[in-house]
Amino acid sequence: MKKRIGKVVAALGMINLLCIGVIFAQNQRNQYSSMEPAKLEAFCKDIQPQWQRWWQIRNELRELWSKKPPDWDAIEKKEQELVKTRLEIQKKAQEKGLPYGPRGGLRLKRICGW
């Protein structure tokens, strides 16, 4: 009897998570659907160099962290460069009028299709 109740509770929990995920995904999609496609395309084209640079810096940071012992000065410089690049992207998003907030982020993979 206890196993059956446990299975029912687990199934209900999975259904609940699935529903929450669908609702969240729809809310995120609606956030960008009101934007003009030409405006989004221009934004994506404009920030692509910064986006590529952000990923490059991130990979360089992983390499620096994997070294034993870590080079703390190099890590600090790369972290600062990463933050600067992210701020440039956020600034351009704000200038283009994209819905951006500190909690939601930009969801660049979703809006630019990268």
N, CA and C of each residue as an Amber inpcrd file, in Angstrom:
protein
   342
   0.8230000  -1.2030000   0.0000000   0.0000000   0.0000000   0.0000000
   0.8630000   1.2620000   0.0000000   1.9400000   1.2650000   0.8100000
   2.8050000   2.4330000   0.8930000   3.5170000   2.6840000  -0.4340000
   3.8930000   1.5830000  -1.1340000   4.5620000   1.7430000  -2.4240000
   3.6200000   2.3850000  -3.4350000   2.3740000   2.0050000  -3.3910000
   1.3980000   2.5530000  -4.3350000   1.1810000   4.0470000  -4.0950000
   1.0840000   4.4280000  -2.8410000   0.9060000   5.8460000  -2.5000000
   2.1400000   6.6360000  -2.9280000   3.3180000   6.0610000  -2.7170000
   4.5530000   6.7180000  -3.1300000   4.6050000   6.9280000  -4.6360000
   4.1550000   5.9440000  -5.4020000   4.1440000   6.0610000  -6.8600000
   3.1580000   7.1360000  -7.3160000   2.0010000   7.1890000  -6.6440000
   0.9950000   8.1950000  -6.9980000   1.5300000   9.5960000  -6.7020000
   2.1550000   9.7600000  -5.5610000   2.7100000  11.0640000  -5.1900000
   3.8170000  11.4650000  -6.1690000   4.6660000  10.5180000  -6.5470000
   5.7270000  10.8080000  -7.5020000   5.1490000  11.1970000  -8.8660000
   4.1230000  10.4960000  -9.3030000   3.4930000  10.8100000 -10.5890000
   2.8590000  12.1930000 -10.5580000   2.1790000  12.5260000  -9.4780000
   1.5650000  13.8500000  -9.3550000   2.6340000  14.9420000  -9.3320000
   3.7410000  14.6680000  -8.6810000   4.8300000  15.6320000  -8.6550000
   5.4040000  15.8790000 -10.0410000   5.5700000  14.8270000 -10.8150000
   6.0840000  14.9780000 -12.1810000   5.0980000  15.7530000 -13.0570000
   3.8220000  15.4810000 -12.9160000   2.8050000  16.2140000 -13.6830000
   2.8340000  17.6880000 -13.3000000   2.9810000  17.9650000 -12.0220000
   3.0520000  19.3400000 -11.5350000   4.2630000  20.0610000 -12.1330000
   5.4250000  19.4120000 -12.1210000   6.6240000  20.0200000 -12.7000000
   6.4600000  20.2730000 -14.1900000   5.8450000  19.3420000 -14.8830000
   5.6140000  19.4990000 -16.3150000   4.7160000  20.7060000 -16.5940000
   3.6500000  20.8500000 -15.8320000   2.7420000  21.9940000 -16.0090000
   3.4490000  23.3160000 -15.7210000   4.2230000  23.3620000 -14.6680000
   4.9490000  24.5810000 -14.3260000   5.9400000  24.9280000 -15.4400000
   6.6170000  23.9270000 -15.9820000   7.5590000  24.1570000 -17.0710000
   6.8910000  24.7180000 -18.3100000   5.7190000  24.1860000 -18.6540000
   4.9900000  24.6730000 -19.8250000   4.5500000  26.1180000 -19.6140000
   4.0390000  26.4270000 -18.4450000   3.5920000  27.7910000 -18.1430000
   4.7760000  28.7560000 -18.1950000   5.9000000  28.3620000 -17.6110000
   7.0900000  29.2210000 -17.6200000   7.5720000  29.4560000 -19.0460000
   7.6060000  28.4070000 -19.8530000   8.0680000  28.5420000 -21.2380000
   7.1570000  29.4750000 -22.0280000   5.8650000  29.3900000 -21.8190000
   4.9360000  30.2760000 -22.5270000   5.1390000  31.7190000 -22.0980000
   5.3740000  31.9550000 -20.8280000   5.6090000  33.3220000 -20.3630000
   6.8710000  33.8960000 -20.9740000   7.9270000  33.1010000 -21.0700000
   9.1770000  33.5780000 -21.6540000   9.0070000  33.8490000 -23.1440000
   8.2710000  33.0040000 -23.8360000   8.0530000  33.1960000 -25.2640000
   7.2410000  34.4590000 -25.5140000   6.2450000  34.7000000 -24.7040000
   5.4060000  35.8870000 -24.8820000   6.1700000  37.1750000 -24.6300000
   7.1950000  37.1140000 -23.8200000   7.9750000  38.3020000 -23.5010000
   8.6320000  38.8760000 -24.7520000   9.0710000  38.0270000 -25.6740000
   9.7620000  38.4930000 -26.8700000   8.8690000  38.5250000 -28.1000000
   7.6880000  37.9350000 -28.0300000   6.8110000  37.9080000 -29.2040000
   6.2620000  39.2970000 -29.5340000   6.2510000  40.1940000 -28.5570000
   5.7500000  41.5410000 -28.8190000   6.7980000  42.4260000 -29.5010000
   8.0340000  41.9550000 -29.5690000   9.0960000  42.7350000 -30.1940000
   9.0340000  42.5880000 -31.7080000   9.4380000  43.6200000 -32.3980000
   9.4830000  43.5700000 -33.8530000  10.6010000  42.6310000 -34.2850000
  10.3260000  41.7150000 -35.2270000  11.3740000  40.7840000 -35.6740000
  12.6010000  41.4920000 -36.2540000  12.3790000  42.5880000 -36.9630000
  13.5150000  43.3170000 -37.5380000  14.3950000  43.9110000 -36.4350000
  13.7590000  44.3700000 -35.3620000  14.4960000  44.9500000 -34.2380000
  15.3270000  43.8790000 -33.5290000  14.7300000  42.6990000 -33.3380000
  15.4540000  41.6030000 -32.7100000  16.6160000  41.1430000 -33.5820000
  16.3790000  41.0490000 -34.8820000  17.4280000  40.6140000 -35.8030000
  18.5960000  41.6070000 -35.8070000  18.2710000  42.8930000 -35.7980000
  19.3170000  43.9130000 -35.7670000  20.1160000  43.8290000 -34.4710000
  19.4310000  43.6040000 -33.3670000  20.1020000  43.4730000 -32.0760000
  21.0430000  42.2690000 -32.0830000  20.5590000  41.1360000 -32.5760000
  21.3710000  39.9170000 -32.6000000  22.6110000  40.0970000 -33.4730000
  22.4210000  40.7460000 -34.5990000  23.5450000  40.9880000 -35.4990000
  24.5500000  41.9390000 -34.8460000  24.0400000  42.9050000 -34.0970000
  24.8750000  43.9140000 -33.4570000  25.7280000  43.3310000 -32.3320000
  25.1780000  42.3840000 -31.5730000  25.9060000  41.8720000 -30.4100000
  26.6510000  40.5740000 -30.6780000  26.5460000  40.0310000 -31.8640000
  27.1910000  38.7420000 -32.1210000  28.6890000  38.7430000 -31.7890000
  29.4600000  39.7830000 -32.1310000  30.8890000  39.7660000 -31.7360000
  31.0900000  39.7190000 -30.2200000  30.2700000  40.4640000 -29.4850000
  30.3870000  40.4370000 -28.0160000  30.0030000  39.0650000 -27.4750000
  28.9830000  38.4550000 -28.0550000  28.5360000  37.1300000 -27.6130000
  29.6350000  36.0930000 -27.8360000  30.2540000  36.1390000 -29.0030000
  31.3380000  35.2090000 -29.2910000  32.5250000  35.4580000 -28.3600000
  32.8150000  36.7200000 -28.1060000  33.8990000  37.0630000 -27.1890000
  33.5870000  36.5760000 -25.7800000  32.3390000  36.6860000 -25.3480000
  31.9260000  36.2290000 -24.0190000  32.2090000  34.7350000 -23.8670000
  31.8310000  33.9520000 -24.8830000  32.0770000  32.5070000 -24.8190000
  33.5630000  32.1950000 -24.8470000  34.3360000  32.9460000 -25.6100000
  35.7710000  32.7380000 -25.6700000  36.4060000  32.9910000 -24.3020000
  36.0280000  34.0810000 -23.6690000  36.5590000  34.4080000 -22.3420000
  36.1640000  33.3310000 -21.3360000  34.9400000  32.8720000 -21.4340000
  34.4550000  31.8390000 -20.5160000  35.2800000  30.5550000 -20.6510000
  35.5870000  30.1770000 -21.8900000  36.4150000  28.9930000 -22.1070000
  37.8440000  29.2000000 -21.5970000  38.3710000  30.4070000 -21.7870000
  39.7030000  30.7120000 -21.2660000  39.7170000  30.6370000 -19.7390000
  38.6360000  31.0830000 -19.1200000  38.5390000  30.9900000 -17.6600000
  38.5450000  29.5360000 -17.1990000  37.8470000  28.6870000 -17.9200000
  37.8430000  27.2680000 -17.5500000  39.2520000  26.6870000 -17.5970000
  39.9950000  27.0720000 -18.6240000  41.3760000  26.5960000 -18.7250000
  42.2090000  27.1100000 -17.5690000  42.0280000  28.3920000 -17.2170000
  42.7990000  28.9580000 -16.1010000  42.4640000  28.2790000 -14.7860000
  41.1740000  27.9700000 -14.5820000  40.7710000  27.3180000 -13.3430000
  41.2840000  25.8880000 -13.2660000  41.4910000  25.2430000 -14.4180000
  41.9150000  23.8440000 -14.4040000  43.4040000  23.6890000 -14.1080000
  44.1650000  24.7550000 -14.2230000  45.6030000  24.6790000 -13.9360000
  45.8330000  24.5400000 -12.4320000  46.8710000  23.7810000 -12.1010000
  47.2120000  23.5900000 -10.6940000  48.5970000  24.1610000 -10.4540000
  48.8040000  25.0990000  -9.6340000  47.8370000  25.9440000  -8.9380000
  47.2930000  27.0220000  -9.8770000  46.0880000  27.5030000  -9.5950000
  45.4840000  28.5310000 -10.4610000  46.2730000  29.8420000 -10.4180000
  46.3300000  30.5070000 -11.5450000  46.9600000  31.8260000 -11.6470000
  45.8920000  32.8660000 -11.3100000  45.8870000  33.3150000 -10.0560000
  44.8030000  34.1700000  -9.5680000  44.7560000  35.5250000 -10.2580000
  45.8890000  36.0630000 -10.6270000  45.9000000  37.3600000 -11.3140000
  45.2610000  37.2490000 -12.6950000  45.5890000  36.1940000 -13.4130000
  45.0050000  35.9920000 -14.7420000  43.5100000  35.7230000 -14.6380000
  43.0970000  34.9610000 -13.6320000  41.6700000  34.6680000 -13.4270000
  40.9150000  35.9530000 -13.1300000  41.4950000  36.7960000 -12.2830000
  40.8440000  38.0660000 -11.9410000  40.6610000  38.9480000 -13.1770000
  41.6730000  39.0300000 -14.0210000  41.5820000  39.8460000 -15.2350000
  40.5260000  39.2990000 -16.1890000  40.4880000  37.9790000 -16.3390000
  39.4960000  37.3690000 -17.2330000  38.0790000  37.5540000 -16.6920000
  37.9140000  37.4460000 -15.3810000  36.5920000  37.6630000 -14.7660000
  36.1250000  39.0950000 -15.0180000  37.0310000  40.0490000 -14.8780000
  36.6770000  41.4470000 -15.1280000  36.3160000  41.6620000 -16.5920000
  37.0550000  41.0290000 -17.4720000  36.7740000  41.1370000 -18.9050000
  35.4130000  40.5070000 -19.2410000  35.0980000  39.3980000 -18.5790000
  33.8150000  38.7300000 -18.7830000  32.6660000  39.6280000 -18.3530000
  32.8010000  40.2480000 -17.1940000  31.7630000  41.1480000 -16.6930000
  31.6030000  42.3520000 -17.6230000  32.6950000  42.8990000 -18.0860000
  32.6490000  44.0530000 -18.9880000  31.9210000  43.6950000 -20.2900000
  32.2170000  42.5340000 -20.8330000  31.5700000  42.0910000 -22.0720000
  30.0740000  41.8860000 -21.8520000  29.7090000  41.2700000 -20.7170000
  28.2880000  41.0560000 -20.4150000  27.5570000  42.3930000 -20.2520000
  28.2100000  43.3620000 -19.6260000  27.5960000  44.6760000 -19.4550000
  27.4000000  45.3910000 -20.7970000  28.3370000  45.1960000 -21.7240000
  28.1700000  45.7820000 -23.0540000  26.9370000  45.2090000 -23.7490000
  26.7450000  43.9070000 -23.6250000  25.5670000  43.2630000 -24.2200000
  24.2970000  43.7870000 -23.5640000  24.2920000  43.9040000 -22.2470000
  23.1180000  44.3940000 -21.5330000  22.8160000  45.8420000 -21.8870000
  23.8430000  46.6410000 -22.0480000  23.6610000  48.0430000 -22.4210000
  23.0100000  48.1490000 -23.7970000  23.4850000  47.3340000 -24.7470000
  22.8900000  47.3600000 -26.0860000  21.4420000  46.8830000 -26.0570000
  21.1470000  45.9040000 -25.2120000  19.7700000  45.4330000 -25.0830000
  18.8740000  46.5500000 -24.5620000  19.3610000  47.2710000 -23.5800000
  18.5940000  48.3830000 -23.0120000  18.3810000  49.4650000 -24.0630000
  19.4100000  49.7650000 -24.8560000  19.2940000  50.7900000 -25.8930000
  18.2800000  50.3990000 -26.9710000  18.2100000  49.0880000 -27.2570000
  17.2760000  48.6060000 -28.2880000  15.8610000  48.4370000 -27.7460000
  15.6860000  48.6140000 -26.4460000  14.3610000  48.4980000 -25.8650000
  13.9080000  47.0730000 -25.6190000  14.8550000  46.1520000 -25.4820000
  14.4920000  44.7680000 -25.2020000  14.0770000  44.6250000 -23.7480000
  13.1220000  43.7560000 -23.4870000  12.7320000  43.5330000 -22.0950000
  13.8590000  42.8150000 -21.3650000  14.4710000  43.5080000 -20.4590000
  15.5960000  42.9450000 -19.7380000  15.4810000  43.2930000 -18.2750000
  15.7740000  42.3240000 -17.4490000  15.7900000  42.5520000 -16.0140000
  16.9040000  41.7520000 -15.3920000  17.3290000  42.1190000 -14.2080000
  18.4480000  41.4180000 -13.5830000  18.1440000  39.9590000 -13.2660000
  16.8960000  39.6220000 -13.0620000  16.5700000  38.2330000 -12.7430000
  16.3220000  37.4120000 -14.0040000  15.6870000  37.9990000 -14.9970000
  15.3080000  37.2380000 -16.1800000  16.4180000  37.0510000 -17.1830000
  17.3580000  37.9730000 -17.2270000  18.4110000  37.8780000 -18.2220000
  17.8800000  38.1570000 -19.6140000  18.6780000  37.8860000 -20.6070000
  18.3020000  38.1980000 -21.9720000  17.8080000  37.0020000 -22.7560000
  18.2010000  35.8110000 -22.3950000  17.8200000  34.6110000 -23.1390000
  18.2650000  34.7350000 -24.5930000  19.5380000  35.0430000 -24.8030000
  20.0610000  35.2900000 -26.1480000  19.9390000  34.0750000 -27.0470000
  20.1210000  32.8940000 -26.5000000  19.9900000  31.6930000 -27.3270000
  18.5750000  31.5740000 -27.8740000  17.6210000  31.9790000 -27.0770000
  16.2220000  31.8700000 -27.5100000  15.8640000  32.9530000 -28.5290000
  16.2490000  34.1930000 -28.2740000  15.8040000  35.2720000 -29.1800000
  16.6570000  35.3660000 -30.4320000  17.9300000  34.9310000 -30.3500000
  18.8080000  35.0320000 -31.5270000  18.9700000  33.6990000 -32.2430000
  18.5990000  32.6180000 -31.6050000  18.6910000  31.3100000 -32.2360000
  20.1090000  30.7640000 -32.3330000  21.0040000  31.1900000 -31.4330000
  22.3780000  30.6770000 -31.4750000  22.4750000  29.3880000 -30.7370000
